């Protein structure tokens, strides 16, 4: 909170009480999770591509299709985590900018 007279009365509950570092750490964690999910999706899709090459039949075709669907689902989940990581990192940046701009005045 700024230390100038009436700052508390003017800003009140609008002043960010959380550290931008905490938000940044959460954003980093979300980005790591997204990268791990990308790796998992790549592994699932790679294994799915190997199924028809090594085997054949309706069961293998069904397993291949199911693995492809699961891989795509994990890719979509990774995309959601990437979006959350970007949003949380932007929140950290905005809080940091607000804190710094008010400290410099």
C-alpha positions in Angstrom: 0.0 0.0 0.0 1.4 3.4 -0.9 2.4 5.5 2.1 1.1 8.9 1.0 -1.7 10.6 2.9 -5.2 9.3 2.0 -3.8 6.5 -0.1 -5.6 3.9 2.0 -8.9 5.8 1.7 -8.5 6.3 -2.0 -7.3 2.9 -3.1 -8.9 0.9 -0.2 -9.7 -2.7 -1.3 -8.5 -2.2 -4.8 -4.8 -2.5 -3.9 -3.5 -5.9 -4.8 -2.7 -7.8 -1.6 -1.1 -10.8 -3.3 2.5 -10.9 -4.4 3.1 -11.0 -8.1 5.7 -13.6 -7.4 3.0 -16.0 -6.1 1.0 -15.5 -9.3 4.2 -15.9 -11.4 5.0 -19.2 -9.6 1.5 -20.5 -10.3 1.9 -19.5 -14.0 5.2 -21.4 -14.2 3.6 -24.5 -12.6 0.7 -24.4 -15.1 3.2 -24.0 -18.0 5.2 -27.0 -16.7 2.0 -29.1 -16.5 1.1 -28.1 -20.0 4.5 -29.1 -21.3 4.2 -32.5 -19.5 0.8 -33.0 -21.1 2.2 -32.2 -24.5 4.9 -34.8 -24.0 2.3 -37.4 -22.8 0.1 -36.6 -25.9 3.1 -37.1 -28.2 3.8 -40.5 -26.5 0.2 -41.6 -26.8 0.0 -40.6 -30.5 3.3 -42.2 -31.3 2.3 -45.5 -29.6 -1.1 -45.3 -31.4 0.7 -45.0 -34.8 2.7 -48.2 -34.0 -0.4 -50.3 -33.4 -1.5 -50.9 -37.0 2.1 -51.3 -38.1 2.7 -54.3 -35.8 -0.8 -55.8 -35.7 -4.0 -56.0 -37.7 -7.7 -56.7 -37.2 -10.8 -54.9 -35.9 -9.7 -54.9 -32.3 -6.4 -53.2 -33.3 -8.3 -50.7 -35.4 -10.6 -49.9 -32.5 -7.6 -49.6 -30.1 -5.8 -47.4 -32.6 -8.9 -45.1 -32.9 -9.3 -45.0 -29.1 -5.6 -44.1 -28.6 -5.9 -41.3 -31.2 -9.0 -39.9 -29.4 -7.1 -40.1 -26.0 -4.1 -38.3 -27.6 -6.3 -35.6 -29.0 -8.0 -35.2 -25.6 -4.6 -34.8 -23.9 -3.6 -32.2 -26.5 -6.7 -30.2 -25.8 -6.1 -30.4 -22.1 -2.5 -29.2 -22.6 -3.9 -26.3 -24.7 -6.2 -25.4 -21.7 -3.2 -25.4 -19.4 -1.2 -23.3 -21.8 -4.0 -20.8 -21.8 -4.3 -20.7 -18.0 -0.5 -20.3 -17.7 -0.6 -17.3 -20.1 -3.5 -15.7 -18.2 -2.0 -16.2 -14.8 1.4 -14.9 -16.0 -0.4 -11.8 -17.4 -2.1 -11.3 -14.0 1.3 -11.4 -12.3 2.6 -8.9 -14.8 -0.3 -6.5 -14.3 0.0 -6.7 -10.5 3.7 -6.1 -10.7 3.2 -3.1 -13.0 0.5 -1.7 -10.7 2.7 -2.0 -7.7 5.8 -0.6 -9.4 3.9 2.4 -10.9 2.4 3.4 -7.6 5.7 3.0 -5.7 7.4 5.3 -8.2 5.0 8.2 -7.7 
